[in-house]
């Protein structure tokens, strides 16, 4: 399988911008990738969540802070747009996305898959491409009752210990989500195991992303 390397700025850390509609989306979709990056190289991460009621924001802050302990910088931003109604608040979401242009220019943007079956996820994915037009954007996947998992093109092999740590932190930190039938460590590990199978990951686990545009 062909491997491509992320940029390696000689004078600063790699800058990663993560965008999520809800608390836990970033952790589910790319938490293990962020942990692997932070363990392997200098990295600065900005995480922005659009729909974050206070209780859930506290859970996400706990999870992301632990996942990104090894990062050189980890900046977390939680906004209060209404959960489940993001399409009806498109203008507010657009203004929020545009405000992110004031951040240091990211080398990598991680966001929702543009064709995700959840309406809030789709809005964030679409607005990402409207705003960040000259950036490397990879779209993560979030398992859900609605289904919709497709065939991604980009795989990030994940060490088994990191995969297990991601699953453990999700369940431990997001107490409000534990009653949901799909929110379980074995479900998160199962998806990473499947993606690991698809890319022959050395330790059997991977996270996968959709890539709409790439230049070589």
N, C-alpha and C positions, 0 to 999 in steps of 0.2 A: 504494500500500500504506500502511495506517495505521501511523504511527510513535508509539511511547510512550516517554517519557523516564524514566530511572531517577531515584530520589530525589537531591536536591542539597542535602545538609545545609549550612546557612550557616556553621557554626562548626567543622566538622571534616571530615576526608576521608570519602569513601564507604567503608563497611566491607563486605568481601566474604569469605564463608566458603566454601571449596572442599573437598569431601569426595570421596575416592577409595578404592576397594577396594585397588588395587594401585599400585605405583610406575609411572608413565607414564600412568595413567588421566586424571588432571587435565590433564596437558599435552596429551594427545590430544583430550580432550573439549572443553576450554575455554581452552587455552593462548593462542590468538590473541585471544580476547575479553579475557582478562586483560591481554595486552600492549596492546591498543587502549585499554582503560580507563586503564591506567597512563600512557599517552602523552597522553591527552586531559584528565585531571582528577586531582586529589589522591585517592589511593586507598590503603587499608590492606588487606592480604590475609592471611588465615590459611588454610593448606593442611594438611589432616589426611589421612594415608594409613593405612589399617587394617592391611594385610598388607605389611610392608616389611622383608624380610631385609636385613642390613647392606649387602651389595654393591649391591643395587638401590636402597636408600635413598640411597646416595652418588650414584648416577646421577641420581636424581630431584632431589636437592638441587641438583646442578650445573645441570640443565635449568631448574628453576623459578627459581633465583637469577638466571640470565641472562635468562629471560623477563620477570622482574619487577624488573629493574634500575631502572626509572623509578618504581616504587611508593614511596610515603613510608614504608611498612613492609611487610615480608614475613616472616611467621613460619611456619616449616615444622615439622610434627610427624609423626613416623613411629612407628607401633606395630607389634607383632610377632605379630599374630594369624595363624594358618596359612593360607597361600595355597591356595585351592581348597576349603577346608573351612569357610567362614564360616557357613553355615547351622547346622552342628553346634556352633558357638561363639556362638550367638545372644546368650546372656546376657552374655558378655564384650563383644560388640560393642555391645549395648544400654547397658551401663555406660559404655563409652567415649563413645558418642554423647551420653549424658546429661551427662557431664563437660564437654562443650563449652558447656553453658549458662553456665559461669563466664567465658567469653570476652566481650569487648564485643559487645553485641547487633548482629548483622549486618543490613545493609540489603538484602543479596542473598545467597542461598545457592545454590551451584551443586553439583549432585550427579548421581548416576547415574539414568538412566531407570528408572522403577519396574518396567517390563516387559522389561528387558534379559534376553537369553537366558543370560547368565552368572550363575550362582547367587550368587557373591560380590557382583556389581554389584547384583543385586536386593535383597539384604539391606541394603546401604548405602542404596539408594534408599528402601526401605520405612521403615527406622529414621529417616531424615531427616524424613519426614512425621510420624512418631510424636513426634519431639522438638521440631521447629520448626513450631509450629502457627499462628503469627501472623506469618509471614515471607513475603517474596517468594522462592519456590523455583523455579528453572529446572533442568530435567533434561537433561544433555548426552548425547551419543551416542558410542559407541566402536565402530568397525568391527572385525569379527572373523570367523573362519572360520564360526561358527555363523550368521552373517547376522543378521536381525532388525531392520535399520534400517527405521524406520517413516516416518510423515509428521509432522514437527515443526510447531509453530505459531509459534515465535518465531525470528527470524533476526537475526544480528548481522553486518552487512557488514564485511568485513575488507580493509584495504589490501593490495594484492598483495605489497608488500615484507614486511609482517607475516606473511602466509600463508607465504611462502617461508622466512622466518626461523624460524617455528614448525617447519616440516618439517625444516629443516636441523638445528635444535637437538635434535629428537627422535632423529634418526639419529646425530648426533655424540655425544650424551651417553649414550644408552642402548645401550651396546656389547653388553650381554648379550642384547638383544632382536634385534639385527641379523640373526642366522641365521634368524629366523622368516620364513616366506614372505610374510606379510601386513604385516610391519613395514618400510615403505619410504617414502621421501619422496614418490614419485609417488602412492602410495595415499592418503596424508594430503592431498595437494594435490587429488587427484581428488574426494574427498568435499567439501572446501571449495568446489571449483569447481562441483560439482553444486548445493550449497546456494546458492551465489552466483547460479546460473542461476535457481533457483526464486524468489528475492526480487529479481531485477534489481539486484544489488549493483553500485555504480558501477565498481568495479575487477574485478568478476567472481568474487569469493570471499566466503564467509560461513561462519560456524559457526551451527548450528541447535540449538534446545532445545525440549523438551516443557514445556508449561505446564498443570498440572492445575487450578489455581485462581488467578484474578486478580480484583481489585476495582478499579473505576474511580471 
